[in-house]
């Protein structure tokens, strides 16, 4: 099973840049998109259907148009789909989408960005704590979890190009980094890329400024967090930097099932 997470920063723009044909050529089974910035009725999905993605699970923001949103595309039907996690403040922003495939539950997530000021940073901290509690409850019934998406946090200094100059930047604040450590410790989930590449330096997002992508001055803020019982099934995890439909790059995960 090949599962890819990708913040597309607007699905309509990404489709005009060849997202559907790229997904077909990459032979992705489940494609988890974040920041779709659209509702299903605003998007022509014929190319995606032609590429094999017959099953399309949307969770779009209702709080405002052209904002946030997650979408899970798959070639096989999920046995269960749930939008949100039961808390209106977050669910109306289209941030969490659950799909079950056999024993595996995938959570496709777009965590809040705290960079718009103190109010949104406080919102982000509340989301982090409430989401952690939700996942811990879910694990009691669905222990095999894969939590993918844009976490909007670089966990360690190795996860961004310039840690010293970003100590006070949202996404690398001490309390955010502590939460990431707590996330892995209390859920038992494993950061698949870091597990496979303990000293590897790979980024998943680059600023549009200062030619950051071409100079590879980025941040690793997109993750696959996987239950430990499944970690031996991982055969490959890779940042696909050459895919340029967005200011993020997709991350590919192969599982041998």
Residue pairs with C-beta under 8 A, 6 or more apart in sequence:
1 29
1 30
1 101
1 254
1 255
1 257
2 26
2 27
2 28
2 29
2 30
2 252
2 253
2 254
2 255
3 28
3 29
3 30
3 31
3 32
3 106
3 146
3 148
3 224
3 252
3 253
3 255
4 23
4 26
4 28
4 30
4 31
4 32
4 240
4 250
4 251
4 252
4 253
5 32
5 34
5 108
5 148
5 149
5 150
5 222
5 223
5 224
5 250
5 251
5 253
6 31
6 32
6 33
6 34
6 222
6 243
6 245
6 246
6 248
6 249
6 250
6 251
7 33
7 34
7 35
7 110
7 149
7 150
7 204
7 205
7 222
7 246
7 248
8 14
8 19
8 33
8 34
8 35
8 36
8 245
8 246
8 248
9 35
9 37
9 246
9 247
9 248
10 35
10 36
10 37
10 38
10 246
11 19
11 33
11 36
11 37
11 38
11 43
11 71
12 37
12 38
12 42
12 43
13 245
14 245
14 246
15 43
15 44
15 47
15 48
17 244
17 245
18 245
19 245
20 47
20 48
20 50
20 51
20 53
21 47
21 51
22 243
22 245
23 31
23 48
23 51
23 53
23 73
24 51
24 52
26 240
26 252
28 252
29 74
29 75
29 76
30 72
30 73
30 74
30 75
30 99
30 101
30 106
31 53
31 72
31 73
31 74
32 70
32 71
32 72
32 73
32 106
32 108
32 148
32 149
33 70
33 71
33 72
33 73
33 108
34 69
34 70
34 108
34 109
34 110
34 149
34 150
35 68
35 69
35 110
35 150
36 43
36 58
36 60
36 68
36 69
36 70
36 71
36 94
37 66
37 67
37 68
37 69
38 60
38 66
38 69
39 58
39 60
39 69
40 56
40 58
40 60
45 53
45 56
48 56
48 73
52 75
53 73
53 74
53 75
54 75
54 77
55 73
55 74
55 75
55 76
55 77
55 78
56 71
56 72
56 73
57 71
57 72
57 73
57 74
57 78
57 81
57 83
57 97
57 99
58 69
58 70
58 71
58 83
58 97
59 69
59 70
59 71
59 83
59 84
59 94
59 95
59 96
59 97
60 68
60 69
60 94
61 67
61 68
61 69
61 92
61 93
61 94
62 92
62 94
63 92
63 93
67 93
67 94
68 93
68 94
68 95
68 110
69 94
69 110
70 94
70 95
70 96
70 97
70 108
70 109
70 110
70 149
71 97
71 108
72 78
72 81
72 97
72 99
72 106
72 108
74 99
74 101
76 101
78 99
78 100
78 101
79 100
79 101
79 102
80 98
80 99
80 100
81 97
81 98
81 99
81 100
82 97
82 98
83 91
83 94
83 96
83 97
83 98
84 90
84 91
84 95
84 96
84 97
85 91
85 96
85 98
85 130
85 131
85 134
86 134
87 130
87 134
89 123
89 126
90 96
90 112
90 127
90 130
90 131
93 112
94 110
95 109
95 110
95 111
95 112
95 127
96 107
96 108
96 109
96 110
96 131
97 107
97 108
97 109
98 105
98 106
98 107
98 108
99 105
99 106
99 108
100 106
100 142
103 144
104 144
104 145
104 146
104 230
105 138
105 142
105 144
105 145
105 146
106 145
106 146
106 147
106 148
107 135
107 145
107 146
107 147
107 148
107 149
108 148
108 149
109 131
109 147
109 148
109 149
109 150
109 151
110 149
110 150
111 124
111 127
111 128
111 131
111 149
111 150
111 151
111 152
111 153
112 120
112 123
112 124
112 127
112 152
113 120
113 124
113 152
113 170
113 171
114 120
114 121
114 123
114 124
114 125
114 152
114 170
114 171
114 173
114 176
115 121
115 169
115 170
115 171
121 170
121 173
124 152
124 170
124 176
125 175
125 179
128 176
128 179
128 183
129 179
132 179
132 182
132 183
132 186
132 187
135 145
135 147
135 187
136 186
136 187
138 145
139 145
139 187
143 227
143 229
144 227
144 229
144 230
145 187
145 189
145 225
145 226
145 227
146 224
146 225
146 226
146 227
146 230
146 253
147 189
147 223
147 224
147 225
147 226
148 222
148 223
148 224
148 225
148 251
148 253
149 222
149 223
150 205
150 221
150 222
150 248
151 180
151 221
151 222
151 223
152 170
152 171
152 221
153 171
153 172
153 176
153 177
153 179
153 180
153 221
154 160
154 163
154 166
154 171
154 172
154 177
154 219
154 220
154 221
155 177
155 180
155 181
155 191
155 194
155 220
156 177
156 194
157 163
158 199
158 201
159 203
159 219
159 220
159 221
160 166
160 172
160 203
160 218
160 219
160 220
161 203
161 212
161 216
161 217
161 218
161 219
162 217
163 172
166 172
167 174
170 176
171 219
171 221
172 219
183 189
183 225
184 190
184 191
184 225
187 225
188 227
188 228
189 225
189 226
189 227
189 228
190 225
190 226
190 227
190 228
190 231
191 223
191 224
191 225
192 223
192 224
192 225
192 226
192 231
192 234
192 237
192 253
193 200
193 202
193 220
193 223
193 224
193 237
193 239
193 251
194 200
195 231
195 234
196 234
196 237
197 237
202 220
202 239
202 241
203 216
203 218
203 219
203 220
203 239
203 241
203 249
204 218
204 219
204 220
204 221
204 222
204 239
204 248
204 249
204 251
205 218
205 219
205 220
205 221
205 222
205 247
205 248
205 249
206 212
206 213
206 216
206 217
206 218
206 219
206 247
207 217
207 218
207 247
208 247
210 217
212 218
213 244
213 247
216 241
222 248
222 251
223 251
224 237
224 251
224 253
226 234
226 253
230 255
233 255
233 256
233 257
234 253
234 254
234 255
234 256
235 254
235 255
235 256
236 252
236 253
236 254
237 251
237 252
237 253
237 254
238 251
238 252
239 249
239 250
239 251
239 252
240 249
240 250
240 251
240 252
241 249
242 249
243 249
243 250
